[in-house]
Amino acid sequence: MARSHAEWKQLAAELNIEGRAFIDGAYREAADGKRFDCVNPATGAKLADISHCGEAEVEAAVKAARRAFDSGTWSGLAPRQRGGILKRFAALIRQHADELALLETLDAGKPIGDTTTVDVPGAAYCVEWFAEAIDKIGGEVAPVDPKLLGLVTREPIGVVAAIVPWNFPILMASWKFGPALAAGNAVIVKPSEKSPLTAIRVAGLAKQAGIPDGIFQVLPGAGDVGRLLALHMDVDCVAFTGSTAVGKLIAGYAAQSNLKRAWLELGGKSPNIILPDCPDLARAARAAAGAIYYNMGEMCTAGSRVLVHRDIKTRFLEEFKKAAAGYYPADPLDPATSMGAIVDDIQYRKVLSYIDKGLSEGASLLLGGKAAHTDKGLFIEPTAFDCPSDSLTICREEIFGPVLSVITFDDVEEAIRIANDTEYGLGAAVWTADVSTAHQVSRRLRAGTVWVNCYDEGGDMNFPFGGYKQSGNGRDKSLHALEKYTELKSTLIKL
């Protein structure tokens, strides 16, 4: 049953928040007693003291993970057994859905209407999907000389460090720990210091589900925890979602240490191309507004560049402004809220600085452009600029906030050139009524996901997610994600 605004506020007031690290099957404080504040970005109120992990906690967690992995208590289970435990884990996430959604909303400023319908259900679905997949896939019998039997098998890679972002804390974490656990690995999750609460709580649910001690651990803390994990000689794989700049550091740490596998899902500056034969301008405008204002624009796939044909630009912008009116920041605990708060003061000031940059470089403000509710929290109005060229800073750099750049083009070749003229390649979209144009443009867009006549559709786990160029390597979701957390082994038996 849906809860009211008042009911969510009451639940928030009664919530008991766990802030300790989860190491070797138990919650514990940092060895040196260090903590940091977890703050609600919508109110500025302190939510909890969080354990500030450091080298001691990293060493303890890696030691426990290695021992648990080598013991075979998890990797040695039959896939069906492992899948059964993961299904219980998914069921517990659903059972505690309201608590987890509330933690996510308070911690990251996300609207409760989103965390209850997207983030938490999506995390449970991810764990369940991989639980159901692991006893459906096998290896190969290679065609070799008749005097040999050749087997190709996959084995868990070992200890996996998952360093996850603050924009979709529980969902992005599940995209890492779901397949990594399913494959039989031990996982250490390092949540962002901006949003650690759901990862900490989920660790207790993992133990309750029956995941052995040391197989699932959570280390809250600052960037040094991620650095230490990426440099650690006994971590076999690091999976990171975050900015391209930090991703490059992670790859460097992996190379400096034991050449561990490094899977990186990084930034984006995704183009949303509106061709003159767009079949439904009003629908395209609604999708474009959602693509940049959903989750306050804090999305790596945000459609932050709308490329619109000159002939339809005026009509499209009229429709876009109507659609954008449906997004306005308000109390994240209100189920009617469509936009919440920016995650913290650092990101808030960064977004506002990009708005100033757009104005100073000659972009025309179409809507928004200001902070909102400055007496209450970290809110920014949905903002859009009409840009005289695609060379402006706001057209080139990932802002990670509710700021749209509108760029005009005159023909499809120009649109494709502008769309691909970026260091990123995560997502892209094209709107056209012509099926041949749809296929031709999609093939030429250098992006890991291309949407046609829609944007950000397809929450299904069957689709791999990741990018080209400096948007990273490897893929989350789908059976392809399992490959990231396994090693291929060839076994040849002389008959």
N, C-alpha and C positions, 0 to 999 in steps of 0.2 A: 504494500500500500504506500502510495506517495506521501511524503511528509511535507508539512507546511513550513514556511519560513520560521515561525515561532518554535516549532518542534525541533528544527535543526539547531537553532540557537540554544535551546534547552539542552540538547544532547551535547553540544560543544562545551557548555558550562560544566557538564558532568563528566566529561571525557578524562580518562586516566591515561596519560601519555608515557610510553616507555622511551627512554632516551639513551640507554646503554648499548654498547656493542654486543654482538652475539658471536661468541667464540667457543668452539668445541662443545656445542650443545647447551650453552648457558649464557645468560645475560651477565655482563660484567663491566665495571668501570675501567677507564684507562688506568694503567699501572701508576702513572704519575698523578692521577686525580684530575687531570686537565679536562675542562668542559668548555663548550661554547653555547651561546644563546640561539634558540630556534624562535624566530619571530614571525608573527602573522603579518603578511604584507598589506592586508586590507585594513588593519587597525593599528599596527605598530606594537601590539601587545606581545609580550613574551609568552611563548607556548610551553617551553621546556628547556631544561639543561641537557645537552647532548654530549656524550663521551667524545673527547677529542683524541682519537687514536693516533698513535705514532709508531716508531720503529718496534717497540716492544710488542704491540698488538699485531703488527704485520708479521713478525717472526712467530708469534704464538699461533696465529691463524694459519700461516703456511705450513708450519710443523704439524698442526692438527689435520689439515687437509691432506698432506702427503701421507701421514700415517693411515688416515681413513681410506684414502684411495688405494694404497698398497695392500691394505688388509683384505680388500675385495668385498667388504660388507655391502657396498653399493654396486661397484663395477662388476662384481661377481654374481650378482643376482640375474636370474633369467629375465629377459626383456619384459615378459608378461608380469612378473612380480614387481619389477621397477615401475612399470606402467600403472599397476594397481595402487602403489603408494602415491604416485604423482596425481592420480585421479582423486585420491582422498585429499591431497594438498589443494587441488583445484576446488573441490567441494567446500573445503574450509575457507578458502578465499571468498567464495560465494556466500557462505554462512555468515561471514563477518563483513559483508559488503558495505553496509552502512557505516560501520566503524572506520573501515579503510578509506571510503570515499570522503568521510568527514576529515580524517587526518590529511588527506591529499588537498582538500579545499583549504583548510586552515593553514597548511604548511606552504603551499605554492600559490595561493590566491585564485585557484581554478574554480569556476562556477560549479556548485553542487549538482546542477542539472547535467553537467558533463561528466563529472567523476562517477556519478551513479549509473550512467548509461553507456559510457565509453571506456573510461580508464580501468575501473575495477572489473567489470564484466569482461573486458578485453584481455586482462591479465589472466583471469581464470580460464578463459577460452584458450589462450595460448598454451598454458600448462597442460590442459586437458588434451589439446590437439596433439602435442608431442607425446603425451602419455599413450595416446591411441595409435601413434605412428610407429613406435619403436619395435613392435613385434610384427610389423607388416613389411619390413624391408630386410633384405639379406645381402649376401655377397655374390661372388661370381665363381663359376668354374671355368677357368681359362682354356681355350683350345690350344693344346700343346702336343708334343710328341706322345704317342700312345704309351711309352714307357714311363711317363710322368703323370702325376696328378697335380694340376696347378690350381690353387685357391687364391682368391682375392677377397680379403676381409677388412672390415673396419673395426678399429679398437678405440676406446676413449683415449683422449690425448693426455689426461692427467689432472693437474691442478689448473683451473681456469680462474683468472681474475676478471671480473666484469665491472667496468667503470662506467657508471650510467648518469644521465643528465637530469636536470631539474624541471624540464618542461612537461614531461610525462613520466614521473618518477616510477610508479609501479608498473606501468605498461612497458616502458623501455627496459626496465629491469627484467621483466618476464620474458621479453624477446631474447634476452641473453641466458638467464638461468633455466628457462624452459627447455630449450634444446640441449644445453650443456649438461643438465641433470639427466635428461632422457638418454643421452649418449653414454652415461655412466661416469661422468666426471665429478670431481669435488669442485665446488664453486665458492669463491669469495667475492661478495658484492661490495663495491665501494660506491655508496650513493653520494650525490652532490651534497655538500654542506648546506646548500640553500634549501634542500628538501629531503631530509633523511628519514622522515617518520614512518612512511609505509614500508620501506625496506626493513627497518628495525622490527616492526610488528609482524611482517610476513615471515621473518626468521623463526619466530615462535610457533607459527602455524606449520611451518615445514617440519619442525621437530614433532609437533603434535600429530602430524600425518604419518610419521614413522620414518622420515629421512634420518639416517644415522648421524650421530655426532661427528662434526668435522666435515661433513659433506656439503652443508650449506651454512655459510657464515656471513656476517655483515660488519663492516668496519666504517663507521661514520668518521668524518674528519676532513681536513683540508686537502689541497692538491698534493701535499707531500706523501699522503697515503697511496694515492694512485701512482706517483713516481716510484715509491719504494716497491710496490707490487710489480710494476712494469720492469724494474731493474732486477728483481729477485731471481736468483739462479735456480730456484726450485719451483718457480711458476712456469708452466708449460705453454700457456696461451693467455693473451690479454685481449679482451673484447671491449672496445671503447665506443661510446656515442657522445659527441660533443662538437666543439668548434674545430675547424681545420687547423688552426694554430696549435692547439693542444694535441690534436691527433698526430701532428708531425713530431712533437716531443715524445709522445708515446712510442711511435715507430722507432725513433732514435734510441730510446731506452731499451727497447726490445733488441735492437741491433747491438747495443753496447754490452748487453748481458749474455744470455744464452741463445740468442737468435730465436727466441720464442715466437710462436705464431702471433701476429698482431692484426686483428680485424678492426677496421675503422669505419664507422658510419658518421660522416662529418657534415659540413655546412651545405647550404643551398642558396640559390638566388633564382628561384624557378620562374620561367616565363609562362604566361597564360595568353595564348594567341587567339584573338577574335578576328576571324576572317570575314570579308564582306557578305558571304553567303551563310553566316551563322544562322542556324535554323530557328533559334528562339533567343532574341536579345535579352528579354527580361529574365529568362532562366540563366543565361550566361552571366548576367550582372549579379544575380543572387549567388551563383556559385563563386564568382570572383570576390564578392564581399566575404563570404564564408571562408574562402581560401586565405584571406589575409587577416581577418578579424577574429576567426575562431581561435580559442585559446590565447587571446590577446596578441596574436601574431607570433607567439613563441613556439614556432614550428619550423623544423628544418626543411619541410616541404612547402612552406608558406608560398602562395602565389603572389610573391612580392613585386613582380613586374607584370603588368597587363600591357600587352602589345595589341593595339587596336587599329584597324584600318581607317584611314582618314575619312572615307565616305560614310562610315557609320559611327564615327567617334562621338558626335554630338548626341545622337540618340542613345548610344550605349551609356554615356556618362549620366544622362538623365535617369536611366533605369538603375544605374549603379548607386546614385545618391539615394534613391528610394530604398534600395536594399540595405545600404549602409545605415540607414536610420533605425534599422532593427537591432543594431549593435551599439550599446552604450554601457560603460562600466558602472557597476552597482555592487551591492553587498553580495559576495560569492555564496553566502548561505541562503540567499533567496532563490528558490527554484525557478523564478521567472527571469533571473539574471542571465544575459547572453555573453557578457564580458566581465571578467574579474579584475584582479589587481596584478600589476607587474611584480615579478617574483621577489625582487629586493631592490634596495636603493641604488646599488651599482648599476643594475640593468635599467632601472627607471631613468637615471641620469644619462645613461648611454643613449637610450631611445630619444630622449628630449634633445640631446646634442645632435643627433642625426636630423631631427626636424629643423633645428636651427641651421644646419649645414645645407639642407635642401633650399631653404629660403635664401640663404646667402649666395648660393650658386645659381639662382635665377629660376628655380622651379616655381610654378604658380600653385598656390594652395587651393585645393578643391573643397576640402572639408577637414574639420578637426584642427589639429596643430597645437593643442594645448593640453596641459595637465587637467585632470578633473578631480573634484572632491579633495582639494589639497589639504583640507583640515582633517581628513579621515584616514588616508592611506596612499598607496602608490598606484594611482589610476591615471591612464592617458586616453584621451579621446581617440576614436577611430579616425585616422588621418590619411589623406590621399593628395598626391601632387601630380600636376600635369607637367611633364618634363620636356624641355626643348630638345634634348638629345639623350642618348643612352650613356653618355660619358660622365654624367653627374655622379657624385659619390653615392647618393642614395640609390642609384641604379646599378651600382657595381658591388657594393659591400653588403654583407648580410647584417640586417639591423636587429632581427629577432624581436620585433615589436609590431604594433598595429599601424604600420606605415607603408602605403602603397605608392609605387611609381607607375604612372601611366605614360606609355611611349607610343608615338604615332608612327605608322609605316604606310607605304604606298603600294607594295606588291608582296607576294608571298616569299620571293627570294630575299627581300630585305628583312622580312619578319624572321626567317630562319637564320639569317646572318646575325641579327641582333640577339635572338634567343640563344644561339650557341656561343656568343661572344662573352664568355664568362669563365672563370676558373672552376666553377661548379658544374655539376651534372646530376642532380638528384631527381628532380621531377620536372615535368613540363605538361602543357595541355594545348590542344588546338580545337577550335570550334568551327565546324564546316558542315554543310549539307551534302557535300560530295564525297562519296566513299573512297574514290581514287585519291582525292586530295588528302583525305584523312590518313590513308596508308602511306602515301608518299612523304607527307610532312612528318609523320610519326617516325618513319625510318631515318629521317635526316636529323631529328632532334637528338642531341647527345645527352641522354638522360636515362637513368635507371628505370623510371616509370613514366609513361606517357598516358595521359587521359584524353579521350576524345569525347567532346560534347558533355563533359562533366569535369569535376575537379575533386581530388582526394577521395574518390570512391574506392571501394574494395577493401574493407577491413578483414576480408577473408585471409586465413593463414596460408592458403595455397599459393599466394603470390609472393615471390622473393622481393625484399626491400633493400635497396642500397643504391649507390650512385657511380657515375663515371667521374673521371678526372679527379679533382681535389675534393670531391664529395665522398671519397673513401674507397674501400675495397671490401670484398666479401659481401654476404647478404644475410639479413635477418629474415625471419619467417620462412615458411615452406620447408620442404625436405632439404633444400640447398643449405639451410642453416645448420642442419645436423652435420653436414660435411665439415663445417668449420671446426667442430669440436671432436673430430676423430682423426686418427692416422690410418692411412692405407697400408696394408701388409700383404705382400705376396709370399705364399708358402708353396714350395715345390717338393713333392714327395716322389722318390724313385720307387717304381713298382717292380 
